[in-house]
Amino acid sequence: MVLRFHSRAQVSVELIIIFAAVVAVALLLITQLQKTTKEGSKVIDDKAKDIFDQISEID
């Protein structure tokens, strides 16, 4: 009976470790995506400004 309880506890600990690893990887990916989004937004803003400057020079 004790061995059976130990097996269940072992599975639970393994699942918690796997879950923690998945959460850690997800947080890393989210952080990287946020950084990439900020950089992309800056590039788009700069390009839009350049385009509007060129349009205003045409007029």
C-alpha positions in Angstrom: 0.0 0.0 0.0 2.8 2.4 0.8 4.6 1.6 -2.5 1.4 2.4 -4.4 1.1 5.8 -2.7 4.8 6.5 -3.4 4.2 5.8 -7.1 1.4 8.3 -7.3 3.4 10.9 -5.5 6.3 10.4 -7.8 4.1 10.9 -10.9 2.7 14.1 -9.3 6.2 15.5 -8.7 7.3 14.7 -12.2 4.2 16.4 -13.6 4.9 19.5 -11.5 8.5 19.6 -12.8 7.3 19.3 -16.4 4.7 21.9 -15.9 7.2 24.3 -14.3 9.5 23.8 -17.3 6.7 24.5 -19.8 5.8 27.6 -17.9 9.4 28.8 -17.9 9.8 28.2 -21.6 6.5 30.0 -22.3 7.7 33.0 -20.2 10.9 33.2 -22.1 9.0 33.1 -25.4 6.6 35.8 -24.3 9.5 38.0 -23.2 11.3 37.5 -26.5 8.1 38.2 -28.5 7.5 41.4 -26.5 11.0 42.6 -27.3 10.6 41.8 -31.0 7.3 43.6 -31.1 8.7 46.7 -29.6 11.6 46.7 -32.1 9.3 46.1 -35.0 7.0 48.9 -33.9 9.9 51.3 -33.8 11.0 50.3 -37.3 7.5 50.7 -38.6 7.2 54.2 -37.0 10.5 55.2 -38.5 9.6 54.0 -42.0 6.2 55.7 -41.8 7.8 59.0 -40.8 10.2 58.7 -43.7 7.4 58.0 -46.1 5.4 61.0 -44.9 8.4 63.2 -45.1 9.0 62.1 -48.7 5.3 62.8 -49.5 5.5 66.2 -48.0 8.5 67.0 -50.1 6.5 66.1 -53.3 3.8 68.7 -52.5 
